[in-house]
Amino acid sequence: MNLSELIILIKELFVAGGIVMPPLVLCVLLLWYGLGYRFWVMKTPKLMGVRDMLQYYQQHDDHPAKNIVAQAIKQGIALKKKGVRNLRRHLDAAFYAYEREIGKFSVLVRVVILISPLLGLLGTVIGMIETFDSLATMTLHSQSGGIAGGISQALFTTQMGLTVAIPGLLAHSILNRKQHQIEQDLAQVKDLLCHQTHSHHATQTKSHSQ
């Protein structure tokens, strides 16, 4: 398909969808931009458990971090080495940037998924109104397809709205599960680092008392 054929196809889609096609196309662009960004941020898989990753980066702190959890572990280890007071509060502040990053565009994607079928339904209602108005003046019978053709054209926008929403909903659900898993991993990193710090302080206190 060359460029001219693609332009003609897009024009036909806009004509078939009517007034709601521009916002539906905008929804498609926003939806897949948001999903693509979230996928890119969370795309690198975690190859080992959080405990193993923490132990690994404590022994090899010069190795690059390949995913968000690894980046958070390296930053947490750096804070622990500094000996900051109230490590939990510093970890919460440091990890907030990672939690915000993996949740970015989540609300936008959810809104687009919700409004796309409604836009499609609105286009169908508008198309049905135009169909029955044409039927009242008997102008629809002069067009190819008659009443069935007019109703088919009206239902096109509903089909488009569902075509946008259903794949987006599935991809959004998968990414949400991955986000939830990363959030759990980050919480586990905080717990492990704070537990190590408390254990280290307790050992030092016990040795000083002896």
Secondary structure, 3 states (H helix, E strand, C coil): CCHHHHHHHHHHHHHHHHHHHHHHHHHHHHHHHHHHHHHHHCCCCCCCCHHHHHHHHHHCCCCCCCCHHHHHHHHHHHHHHHCCCCHHHHHHHHHHHHHHHHCCCHHHHHHHHHHHHHHHHHHHHHHHHHHHHHHHCCCHHHCCCHHHHHHHHHHHHHHHHHHHHHHHHHHHHHHHHHHHHHHHHHHHHHHHHHHHHHHHHHHHHHHHHC
